[in-house]
Structure formats: C-alpha cells, structure tokens
C-alpha cells in the first residue's frame, strides 16, 4: 500500500493485470444486477450468466475430473485427480484401490467462493482453480457444491460442508500412505474460507481429523466498521454495501453481523479451548477491505493457542488467484503446496 | 535466395520498380501485431474476449460502473441494519434486467454483453466518472436514461401448417424470385423492390432452415443487396482471416475441394512418371491442403521420388504474416519426414494476372505442372476497354511448355451476359449444392460456415458486375474450346483416376454424389447434376489459334 490516507481511485487499474481487471469488473457488474434491495436474488439470471464447464475423465493438462451426486441429498461433489503417470486411460475401476499405498496424497476439500450466493463447483473459474491446485500443489481436490443463500441460509452451507467431509473421509479410494487413511485438508476462498473454518469446528467437536485449513481471502465480518473497510470501500471492486447485503442474505433473518458465523471471535464468539483444531494457513490480500476482520480471525486463533500462519499479500486484490498472471498466484500455490506436504 | 523466399507482385506496369526481393519475408513493411486471438486465461474462465479488445472492453466496463455508481448515489444508502431501505423495484433504477437477458444470448461474449447493457443503461456520465476513466482514454456515450421497453419475448411463429402449404410456398418463392430477376433485368427497380417485400413476407411461411426455403432466403438476400444497393457481405482485407475460416469449413463439409485436389494430384502423378525434377505451380495455395497427399504419393513412387519444387501463389495476408511461407515450411517438414527433396517458393499477388512467368523461375530441365483449382474463371472478367486476362495467361502458360495443366472449375454457366440467365442458372446450381450439404453434412459449425462460404459466392454472381464479379464460372464445354484455342490438347484423366475418385466418395456418408466420366474429364455432381469438372491438358504440337475477338464478356 502507498501509505497514504487517500488511495487513488485509479489504483486498481494500475495494480491489477488488464484481463484480471476485466474479469473481476465483469463479476462486479453482473452481481450488481443480481442483488435486489429487498434482499432477494435474481437466481435465474445468475445461473444464465454463470460460465460452467462439465467434468471430464479424459485428462486435460494432467488433471481429470468426475462428479458424484449424493442421491439422498442431491449434494454434488466434483472430484479432481491427477492423470495416471504412465499415460494409461483412467476408468472408474481405479476407484477400487487407494490413491497410493506408500505415499501420502493430500485430499483438499474445497469450498468455492461467491459470498455464499454466487458460483458453483462447476463454475469455469473454480473448475480451473481446482485443476491448478491438483497440478501445482500435487493434491487431490474435492469441490463441494453447497447450497447457497438467500434461498438457503445459515447453517445450510456448513451442513453441506460437513456432509461432504464425512463423505470424503469414508471413501476408501481417497486413502493414501502407509497408514491408509484419507489425509484431508479443508480449503476455500471468500465464503468458502468461512465454510472451511466452520466445518473444521464441527469436525474438531466430533473428533474427526482434519490435517489443515487453508483460508484464502476468507469472508468474515462484524457490526463494527473497521479501518480497512472505511479506507478501501469501493476502491478495489468490493463495497461495504455489498458485503452487508451478502451477510443479510446468509445469516438468519433478524440477525446482525456479530453472529458467530460471521464474527467467530467477536462478542458472541466461541472458545476453541480443548478442541483439536487443525493448523491454519490464512491468506490475506492487502487490498481487500475485509482484511481487518481476517486479521482479527487470525488473532482469535492465536489467542486460542491454535497454530496459524498468515500469508499477507500486500498488493493483492480479491480474485488474484483466478488467473495465473501475477506473482501472488505462484506464491500462493507454493505456500499451499508446502502446507499440505509438510515432510517434503 | 533460400528455398523459402517470397516475391511480391503488384498490378503496375513496371515490375522492376515495385518488386521487393527479400530472403526471408515478402513484406518490407513493419510487422503489425499478431492476428486476433482470444485471451487464453479468460477462455479458461469461460469468456471469449480478443486480447486486442481488452482495453476497449475495460473502458466500457468502467463506464458502466460509473453509471451504476451515479445511480446508487441517487438511491438512499442501504448501509446499516435496515433491509427494506428503498422502494427500488426489481432490477436497478426501475429498469428490469430480464430484458437484458432476453436480448443477450451468449454471456461468454463479454464484449456484446457489455454493449447490450451500455445501450440499455447509458446515461449522463457521473461527474467523477470522467476522472475515474483515468488511464484509459475512451469516453463512453452520453445521453439520458431511456425508458426501458418491456421486452416481452415475441410470440412464437405459427408453425408451418402443412407440408403442402410449405411446398406451395416454396414453389411460389421460386416463381417470385424469377419474376424479380426479370424486373431487375429490365431495370424496373420499383417492381423488383415490391417483389422483394412480398418474398420476405412469404419466407415466414416457409422452413428456411432447409430445402428451398434456405436457398431462397440466400437468393432473396443477394437480390436485395443488388436492388437496394446495400453492399456485399464484408469483403474488407480484415476479414481475409474469416474467409480462411469459411474456406476451411467448406473444405470439411463437402467433398468438392477434396475431389478437386485428389483428381488433380492423380493427373500430376501420372504425367510426371519418370521425371527427376517436378515443378508444381499452384495458382492459389490457400492452406496448401492439396499437397501433402502429392508429396506422400511421390515418396512412394517406384524408383524413388523426384525433387519437388512447389511455387504457391496467394494474396497478401492483411496482418503482415507471411502465410505462404508458413505453409511452405509445413510442407517442407512433411517432405523431409518422407525423404522427398523439396523446395518452396511463395508468390504474393493480389490478382492472378499480375503474376508474370519470369517470377516463377522455372529452371532448365524441370517438368512443370500448372495447377488451377477454381481460379481460371477469375480471369474472365475485364476492366473497361481492356482485354480479358485469360488469353495472356493461357498464352504464357503455353510458352512454358508445361508437362501438364490441371484445371478444376465449377460446372455452371454463371458468366452469361444477361443477368436473368445468370440468376436462373445460379439458382439451380446453388440449390443443388445446398441440397448436397444438407444431406451429406450435419456437423456444425462446418455446415453453417460452409453455407456462408457459398453465400459470398452467390452474392458475387448476383450482385456484382465488371471487374468486381470474379465468380465467372463457365461449363466444361466452354473451357474445352478455350484450351483448344490456346494451343492445348486434352490429357485424359483415365480410369484409374475415375476409380479412385469413386472411392474417395465412399468416405462421404451421403449417397447422392456421382462421379462421371466425360470425354476424358471427370465431373463430380449431386444426383446426376454435375457440379465440379476436372480436366487436364498438355501443350499441343501445333501453334495456337488467334484469340477469338467475339469471346469477350465485358459486363
């Protein structure tokens, strides 16, 4: 950051590569059209505009994918696997064996972003993201198509996340390593990061092992208006007004932003004492207006004696990880890779 | 000079002043940016935006953003706990959004999406917006907030009632087309225009996605362009790339070009038996699709392959690329992989008649093959008071004493003096071609783009005159006479070529294609209507007859 009080309104154009700027501005524009002032959402238009891609068991750039739908709940998970190294075609009979008998293959349960309201597991931007995670971080990824607000408020997304985690942990074909278990990490960007935290919480309470949390630009908030919110409002694609809208759409009606789902370490926050909570990697973009809440989250974890690493990317805006055209992207991938392969 | 150099030819009278000779590229102009391509990363995100268009798109997005900001400033802020802050109805500022969705069909095409929004929401620039437009210089449109038309989707067209009615309408359409052409012939433009209106109305009762309806709609379009002076489908140099795309899809969608290449190659192969050095001169290289097969066939020749020289003639690339050289390089790589000694030379020419024989650099002892696929008919038009270039071109070809001249042409008479006859012939010819496309090709976008390719041809035949009309197809009988007058004798294509052409056709699923032998020539047609004629020629021993002064269609 420049260190001034006044952030030049043209800054985003100078800081962000042109194609990223076009991409995120387009989202911002489209999202403006979809949110209604009365709190409802134009879901039909949203679905029409969202760019989707199908799964593909034929590897593309070394990654293949397939979808699993839970018949009882309709919950869809998209699984991303690295292509077989010897170049042989992949078939569903591969699901009769574990990922590896010797090596540990981390499985990342990924929750896409969209402020609880937008996008899906099969949105093009997220499908591409997950594929990159597989190839660059050497992991298997399971992307969860959780139910979104305002049609489905708290705690639906967390319930779906929890169901997905249980599903992943119980798949024999996701096991790896000599200890033959599913080495699972939770990850997500924006609202996905928030979901990851809350699912990890539930897991810790149920004593289900999660090896780590990766919170990329996680969506947190509170009643108070923080410095970063006031300073960066409307400057880098995000506005306080839209943040408020999404919280109102997600939280139970009548609730305010100090609800623990939004503000986990705020006045109504919960202690993590005695819980075996996973280690966390929290990525904060220096030009995201929500960063004070993200930093407060990190403080909260520390106060609860939980292991947390902050990756602060000073000149990054939201969505820097959608296109691999900047240093932050590669820094992020390296950090994640190191995080999930601690012994390498 | 290496094997891949190119020579530029121009239309002036003093070649020495315009010739630019270079060792690696034909262009002495500074290279413009590479051809338009979509931003790869945005493609991964599901959006198609040309890289060259990004900046412009960003400006427009920025402008839209400032419009929204201006709007929000007018609306009481929603910051805080209150949920139902304002009385703003569905949409934004009273403007329903579903109208946009109806108007915009492809959200991947960001540019048109943004333009659609801009045209619906464009209003006065917020005072700060101009400053916010900052480092991008373009300023958006100004105006007042328009009243949004509630775009109720148009009621669905009444379905074509009975097949009989459709048939009747189809027949009536053809009748009207002929009537309209007669009016155009006699200069009665007013009546022609009225007939055009009537035909347009009739089109809504006909299924225009296939059959007579489709062909009729193309011809109505072409007639309209002629009568109303609307202009041709874009033929600017910038769309040369698009033309290449259309050609490529036409090539894939139906067998005509493949047949042409195949048959010509067969004739060349047979004629060049025993020759050590073969020099093929291709009058229109295009994508060079004809040559890999010849190279491979030569590689397998009994006694080993000859040295193959290929001279490819083509138009300049608008974006400064040396397309000819690129194609030449690819062919060279192929030749190398099958151990055929090969060299390539590209000749850039806007018009075929601008190519002079000395540019072709035919060497001593080379056996020459001249290859013309759908090119000779372009030489039949002439500028006012000038002779048709065909005679001089055929003359220098003859002087070169080629071992073989392969000629493939559309089997149609689209060069008649009178418009009405031309139009009628074209209507029948292209109906047959469209018919074959429909039956034989269901692959999209091949079919749609192949139709666009044909559409351009149709428009040229129907709308253009004089030097602009390049599609001057003449039937085989006419070409026989011309070649004979120019001092050539026919080289019969033979039963081998015939058998192989038939085999080629079995690769195409539709049972309508016919190969016919026609006095030493082969025609490819659809359901007994020949559409393409292939012939081969060599230099006759007798000196040529003088050019026929009556054979001059100056129109």
Interface residues (C-beta under 8 A of the other chain):
Chain A: X9 X10 X13 X14 X18 X19 X21 X22 X23 X25 X26 X28 X29 X32 X33 X34 X36 X37 X38 X39 X42 X44 X45 X48 X49 X51 X52 X53 X123 X124 X125 X128 X234 X240 X241 X244 X245 X248 X256 X322 X323 X324 X325
Chain B: X39 X41 X42 X44 X45 X46 X47 X49 X54 X55 X57 X58 X61 X62 X64 X65 X68 X69 X72 X75 X77 X78 X79 X80 X81 X83 X84 X85 X86 X88 X90 X91 X92 X97 X98 X100 X101 X107 X108 X110 X113 X114 X117 X131 X132 X134 X135 X136
